[in-house]
Amino acid sequence: MPYPAGHRPAVKKNIVDSARKLFNRHGFENVSIHQIMARAGLTHGGFCSYFKSKSAL
């Protein structure tokens, strides 16, 4: 069953919001992709389907 329309942009926004909060609190260098994805409620492996790197985020 395919995801509903708008799913991908919503997940991407969730990742960006998660990263923004962590970067503001701890700094870019002190936050891992694993932490970003955990806060977003997603798996680490899913990150690569949305961004090429932490810097690209």
C-alpha distances in whole Angstrom, upper triangle without the diagonal:
4,7,9,12,15,13,15,18,18,17,20,22,22,23,26,27,27,29,31,32,33,35,37,38,38,39,37,38,38,34,32,28,27,29,27,24,25,26,23,21,19,20,23,21,18,22,22,19,20,24,27,29,30,33,30,28
4,6,9,11,10,11,15,15,15,17,19,19,21,23,24,25,27,29,30,31,32,35,36,36,36,34,36,36,32,30,26,26,27,25,22,24,24,21,20,18,19,21,19,17,19,20,16,17,21,24,26,28,30,27,25
4,7,8,6,8,11,11,11,14,16,16,17,20,21,21,23,25,27,28,29,31,32,33,33,31,33,33,29,27,24,24,25,22,19,21,21,18,17,15,17,20,18,15,17,18,15,15,19,22,24,25,27,25,23
4,6,6,9,11,11,12,14,16,16,18,20,21,22,24,26,27,28,30,31,33,34,34,32,35,35,31,29,26,26,27,24,21,23,23,19,18,17,20,22,21,18,20,21,17,17,21,24,26,27,29,26,24
4,6,8,9,10,12,13,14,16,18,19,20,22,24,25,26,28,29,31,32,34,33,32,34,34,31,29,26,27,27,24,22,24,23,20,20,19,21,23,22,18,20,21,17,16,20,23,25,26,27,24,22
4,6,6,6,9,10,11,12,15,16,17,18,20,21,23,25,26,27,29,30,30,28,31,31,28,27,23,24,24,21,19,21,21,17,18,17,19,21,21,17,18,19,16,14,17,21,23,23,24,21,19
4,6,5,6,9,10,11,12,14,15,17,19,20,21,23,24,26,27,29,28,27,29,29,25,24,21,21,22,19,16,18,18,14,14,13,16,18,17,14,15,16,13,12,16,19,21,21,23,20,18
4,5,5,6,9,10,11,12,14,15,17,18,20,21,22,24,26,27,26,24,27,27,23,22,18,19,20,17,15,17,17,14,14,13,15,16,15,11,12,13,10,9,12,16,18,18,20,17,15
4,5,5,6,9,10,10,12,14,15,16,18,20,21,22,24,25,25,23,26,26,23,22,19,20,20,17,15,18,17,14,15,14,17,18,17,14,13,15,12,10,12,16,18,18,19,16,14
4,5,5,6,9,10,10,12,14,15,17,19,20,21,23,24,24,23,25,25,22,21,18,19,19,15,14,16,15,11,13,13,15,17,17,14,14,16,14,11,14,18,19,19,20,18,15
4,5,5,6,9,10,11,12,14,16,17,18,20,21,22,22,21,23,23,19,18,15,15,16,12,11,13,12,8,10,9,12,13,14,10,10,13,11,9,12,15,16,16,18,16,13
4,5,5,6,9,10,11,12,14,16,16,18,20,21,20,18,21,21,18,17,14,15,15,12,11,14,13,10,12,11,13,13,14,10,9,11,10,7,9,13,14,13,15,12,10
4,5,5,6,8,10,10,12,14,15,16,18,20,19,18,21,21,18,18,15,17,16,12,12,14,13,10,12,12,15,16,17,14,12,15,13,10,12,16,16,15,16,14,11
4,6,5,6,9,10,11,12,14,16,17,18,18,17,20,20,16,16,13,14,13,10,9,11,9,6,9,9,13,14,15,12,11,15,14,11,13,16,16,15,17,15,12
4,5,5,6,9,10,11,12,14,16,16,16,14,17,17,13,12,10,11,11,7,7,9,8,6,9,9,11,11,13,10,8,12,12,9,10,13,13,11,13,12,9
4,5,5,6,9,10,10,12,14,15,14,13,16,16,13,13,11,13,12,9,10,12,11,9,12,12,14,14,16,13,11,13,14,10,10,13,13,11,12,11,7
4,5,5,6,9,10,11,12,14,14,14,17,17,14,14,13,14,13,9,11,12,9,8,12,13,16,16,18,16,14,17,17,14,14,17,16,14,15,14,11
4,6,5,6,9,10,11,12,13,12,15,14,11,11,10,11,9,6,8,9,6,6,9,11,13,13,16,14,12,16,16,14,14,17,15,12,15,15,11
4,5,5,6,8,10,10,10,9,12,11,8,9,8,10,8,5,8,10,8,8,12,12,14,13,16,14,11,14,16,13,12,15,12,9,11,12,8
4,6,5,6,9,10,9,9,13,13,10,12,12,14,12,9,12,14,11,11,15,16,18,17,19,18,15,18,19,16,15,17,15,12,12,13,10
4,6,5,6,9,10,10,14,12,10,13,13,14,11,9,12,13,9,11,14,16,18,17,20,19,17,20,21,18,17,20,18,14,16,16,13
4,5,5,6,7,8,11,9,7,9,10,12,8,7,11,11,9,11,14,15,16,15,19,18,16,19,20,18,17,19,16,13,14,16,13
4,5,5,4,5,8,8,7,10,11,13,11,9,13,14,12,13,17,18,19,17,20,19,16,19,21,18,16,18,15,11,12,14,11
4,6,6,8,11,10,10,13,15,16,13,12,16,16,14,15,19,20,22,20,23,23,20,22,24,21,19,21,18,15,15,17,14
4,6,9,11,10,9,13,15,16,12,12,16,16,13,15,18,20,21,20,24,23,21,23,25,23,21,23,20,16,17,19,17
4,7,8,6,7,10,13,14,11,12,15,15,13,16,19,20,21,19,22,22,20,22,25,22,21,22,18,15,16,18,16
4,6,6,7,10,13,15,12,12,16,17,15,17,20,21,21,19,22,22,19,21,24,21,19,20,16,13,13,16,14
4,6,6,8,10,13,12,11,14,16,15,16,19,19,20,17,20,20,16,18,21,18,16,16,13,9,9,12,11
4,6,8,11,13,12,12,16,17,17,18,21,21,20,17,20,21,17,19,22,20,17,17,13,10,10,14,13
4,7,10,12,10,11,14,15,15,17,19,19,19,16,20,20,18,19,22,21,18,19,15,12,13,16,15
4,7,8,6,7,11,11,11,13,16,16,15,13,16,17,14,16,19,18,16,16,13,9,12,14,12
4,5,5,6,9,10,11,13,14,14,13,10,13,14,11,13,17,16,14,14,11,8,11,14,12
4,5,5,6,8,10,11,12,11,10,7,10,10,8,10,13,12,11,11,9,7,10,12,10
4,5,5,6,9,10,10,9,8,5,9,10,9,12,14,14,13,14,12,11,14,15,13
4,6,5,6,9,10,10,10,8,12,13,11,14,17,16,15,16,14,11,15,16,14
4,6,5,6,9,9,10,8,12,11,9,13,14,13,12,14,12,10,13,14,11
4,5,5,6,5,6,6,9,8,7,11,12,11,12,14,13,11,15,15,12
4,5,5,6,7,7,11,11,11,14,16,15,16,18,16,14,18,18,15
4,5,8,10,11,14,13,12,16,17,16,16,19,17,15,18,18,15
4,6,9,10,13,11,11,14,15,13,14,17,16,15,18,17,14
4,7,10,12,11,12,15,15,15,16,19,19,17,20,20,17
4,7,9,7,8,12,12,12,14,16,16,15,19,18,15
4,5,6,7,10,11,12,13,15,15,15,18,18,16
4,5,6,8,10,11,12,13,12,12,16,16,14
4,5,6,8,10,11,12,12,13,16,16,15
4,6,6,7,9,11,12,13,16,15,13
4,6,6,6,8,8,9,12,11,10
4,5,5,6,7,10,12,11,10
4,6,8,10,12,15,12,12
4,7,9,11,12,10,9
4,6,7,9,6,6
4,7,8,6,8
4,5,5,7
4,5,5
4,5
4
